[in-house]
Amino acid sequence: MRSQNYGRDILAGKPKRQIPELAAEPGLVVEDPASGFCGAVVRFDQGNVVLEDRNGRHRLFPLIPAGFLVDGKPVTLVRPKAAPPEPKMSASGSVKVEGLKARTAQASRIWVEGIHDAELVERVWGHDLRVEGIVVEPLDGIDELAQRVAEFRPGPQRRLGVLVDHLVAGSKESRIVAAVTDPNVMVTGHPYVDIWQAVKPSSLGIAQWPTVPRGTSWKEGICAQLGWGEPADGWRRVLAAVQGFRDLETPLIGSVERLIDFVGHFG
């Protein structure tokens, strides 16, 4: 009598052995079982992996399933997954928005004292300003700040930020700023006589900013002492030395970033 199990595959139902995949990271030591060559992964070449043995010899092997041994056990080598690219950073240290299209300018504004201030802020924070749709405008001084603020007519959707040079206790600037009390206006500043001083001396290759005698134009005095020529020449040198926020002193960085937050998030 024919057995009911005649012709049955006795191995049927037995699970197949799973060969693990292993990323061929540089330095991983593997063995080619066919040749006995043992070496560390050094690179890839047109779909093959290059191994280097302890004597410095290189050999090329195809990346085939179960093609290598690691610790005596078969593995399938695969190319490592590429690491995600590091985010690109703007000059201010913020994450750069790729493919940025500048927003339509908001009603809100940031005012600075002069054209040099505006150029320096643009050089470091220009990307952030375009993300927020903020326009920076030079005032040519702050002597009439209270009047200018009143003419601007600030409001919850029309905020105003003002960056002031030499904003220290007892200064003329501090007295002018004290007259501005509108809650939709933020005034910040730095302690330096001029925006030039907010650039670190080390970034300019000088030991320190020279002291300018009273009664002498600060920029002209600086350029004369450092041999920089006319103030326009000196400013080009200063601006060119600034590649990012690390070239600036901390008080200026904090002041500008507070203004961008105040104006940009509510404009």
C-alpha positions in Angstrom: 0.0 0.0 0.0 1.3 3.4 -1.0 2.1 5.6 1.9 0.1 8.8 2.0 3.4 10.6 2.7 5.1 9.2 -0.5 6.8 12.0 -2.4 6.5 14.5 0.4 9.5 16.9 0.8 10.8 16.1 4.3 12.3 19.6 4.4 9.1 21.4 3.5 8.2 23.9 6.1 11.7 24.3 7.5 12.5 28.0 7.6 15.2 29.2 5.3 18.3 30.6 7.0 18.3 34.4 7.0 21.6 36.0 6.0 21.9 39.4 7.7 22.8 42.5 5.8 25.7 44.6 7.2 26.7 48.1 6.2 30.2 48.1 4.8 31.5 51.0 6.9 35.2 51.9 6.3 37.3 49.9 8.6 35.0 46.9 8.9 37.0 43.7 8.8 35.5 40.9 6.6 36.7 37.7 4.9 36.1 36.4 1.4 35.3 32.7 2.0 36.3 31.7 -1.6 39.8 33.0 -1.5 40.4 33.3 2.3 41.4 37.0 1.8 40.7 39.0 5.0 40.8 42.7 5.1 39.2 46.0 6.1 36.8 47.9 3.9 38.5 51.0 2.4 36.2 52.1 -0.4 33.8 51.2 -3.2 34.6 50.9 -6.9 31.8 50.5 -9.4 29.6 48.2 -7.4 32.4 46.4 -5.8 34.1 46.7 -2.4 37.8 47.2 -1.9 39.5 45.4 1.0 42.9 46.0 2.5 44.7 43.3 4.4 47.3 43.7 7.2 50.1 43.9 4.6 48.5 46.8 2.8 47.4 44.8 -0.2 44.1 45.8 -1.9 41.7 43.4 -3.5 38.3 44.1 -5.1 35.3 41.9 -4.5 31.7 42.0 -5.8 28.9 42.8 -3.4 27.0 39.6 -3.7 24.4 38.1 -1.3 26.1 36.1 1.6 29.4 36.9 -0.1 31.5 37.5 3.1 32.2 36.3 6.6 32.3 38.3 9.7 33.5 36.5 12.8 33.0 33.3 10.8 29.4 33.9 10.0 28.0 34.8 6.5 26.8 38.3 5.8 25.6 40.3 2.9 27.5 43.5 2.6 25.6 46.6 1.5 26.7 50.2 0.9 26.2 52.3 4.1 23.3 54.8 3.9 24.5 58.3 3.2 24.4 60.5 6.3 21.9 63.3 6.0 23.6 66.5 4.9 24.4 69.0 7.7 21.9 71.9 7.6 23.4 75.0 6.0 23.8 77.9 8.3 23.3 81.6 7.6 25.8 84.2 8.6 23.8 84.8 11.8 24.0 81.2 12.8 20.4 80.3 12.0 19.4 77.4 9.8 19.4 78.6 6.2 16.1 78.3 4.3 16.9 76.8 0.9 15.2 78.2 -2.1 14.1 81.2 -0.1 11.8 83.7 -1.8 11.8 86.9 0.2 8.5 87.7 1.8 6.6 90.9 0.9 7.9 93.6 3.2 5.9 94.0 6.4 4.6 97.3 7.7 7.0 96.8 10.7 10.5 98.2 10.5 13.9 98.1 12.1 15.7 101.5 12.3 19.5 101.9 12.7 21.5 105.0 13.1 23.4 105.1 9.8 24.2 103.4 6.5 27.2 101.5 8.1 24.9 100.0 10.7 22.4 99.0 8.0 25.2 97.4 5.9 26.6 95.4 8.8 23.1 94.2 9.9 22.4 93.1 6.3 25.7 91.3 6.0 25.1 89.1 9.1 21.3 89.0 9.4 20.2 89.5 5.8 18.9 86.0 5.4 16.8 86.2 8.6 15.4 89.6 7.5 14.2 88.2 4.2 12.6 85.2 5.9 10.6 87.6 8.1 10.0 90.2 5.5 11.7 92.9 7.6 13.2 96.1 6.1 16.1 97.9 7.8 16.2 101.6 7.4 19.0 104.0 8.4 18.0 107.2 10.3 21.1 109.4 9.9 21.2 109.8 13.7 18.6 109.6 16.5 18.4 113.2 17.7 14.8 113.4 16.5 13.8 109.8 17.4 10.7 110.6 19.4 9.3 112.7 16.6 10.1 110.1 14.0 8.5 107.4 16.1 5.3 109.5 16.4 5.2 110.0 12.6 5.6 106.2 12.1 2.5 105.6 14.1 3.4 102.2 15.6 0.7 99.6 16.3 0.3 95.9 17.1 0.7 95.0 13.4 3.1 97.9 12.7 5.9 97.4 15.2 9.2 99.3 15.3 12.6 98.2 16.4 15.4 100.7 16.9 19.2 99.9 17.2 21.1 102.7 19.0 24.9 103.2 19.2 26.6 104.0 22.5 23.5 103.2 24.6 24.9 103.5 28.1 23.7 105.0 31.3 24.1 108.8 31.4 24.8 109.2 27.7 22.9 111.6 25.3 21.6 108.5 23.6 20.0 107.1 26.8 18.2 110.4 27.4 16.8 110.4 23.9 15.6 106.8 24.1 13.9 107.4 27.5 11.4 109.6 25.7 10.1 106.7 23.6 7.5 104.8 25.6 5.2 103.2 23.0 4.7 99.5 23.8 4.9 98.7 20.1 8.5 100.1 19.9 11.5 98.2 21.2 14.8 100.1 21.5 18.0 98.1 22.0 21.6 99.2 21.7 25.2 98.4 22.3 27.9 100.3 24.3 30.3 101.1 21.4 30.9 104.6 20.2 30.3 103.4 16.6 29.1 100.2 14.9 32.7 99.7 13.8 33.7 98.9 17.4 31.2 96.0 17.5 33.5 94.1 15.1 36.0 92.1 17.1 39.6 93.4 16.7 40.9 89.9 16.2 38.7 89.6 13.0 40.5 92.7 11.7 44.0 91.5 12.6 44.5 94.3 15.3 45.2 93.9 19.0 42.5 96.4 20.0 40.5 99.4 18.8 42.7 102.6 19.4 41.5 105.3 21.8 40.6 108.5 19.9 41.2 111.8 21.7 38.1 114.0 22.5 37.4 116.5 19.8 38.6 114.3 17.0 36.2 112.6 14.7 36.2 109.0 15.8 36.3 107.3 12.4 39.0 109.7 11.1 41.0 109.2 14.3 40.8 105.4 14.0 41.8 105.4 10.3 44.7 107.8 11.0 46.1 105.7 13.8 45.7 102.4 12.0 46.8 103.7 8.6 43.6 102.8 6.9 43.3 106.0 4.8 40.0 107.8 4.6 36.9 106.6 6.6 35.4 105.1 3.4 38.5 103.0 3.0 38.4 102.0 6.6 34.8 101.0 6.4 35.4 98.7 3.5 38.1 97.0 5.5 35.9 96.6 8.5 32.9 95.2 6.5 35.0 92.8 4.5 36.4 91.3 7.8 32.9 90.3 8.9 31.9 86.8 7.6 29.4 86.0 10.3 28.2 86.5 13.8 31.4 85.2 15.3 33.2 88.3 14.1 30.9 90.5 16.2 30.8 91.4 19.9 28.1 89.8 21.9 26.2 93.0 22.9 25.5 93.8 19.2 24.4 90.2 18.4 21.9 90.1 21.3 20.5 93.5 20.5 19.8 92.8 16.8 18.3 89.4 17.4 15.9 90.8 20.0 14.8 93.4 17.5 14.2 90.7 14.8 12.2 88.6 17.2 10.1 91.6 18.4 9.4 92.9 14.9 9.3 89.7 12.8 7.0 87.6 15.0 4.3 90.3 15.3 4.6 92.3 12.1 
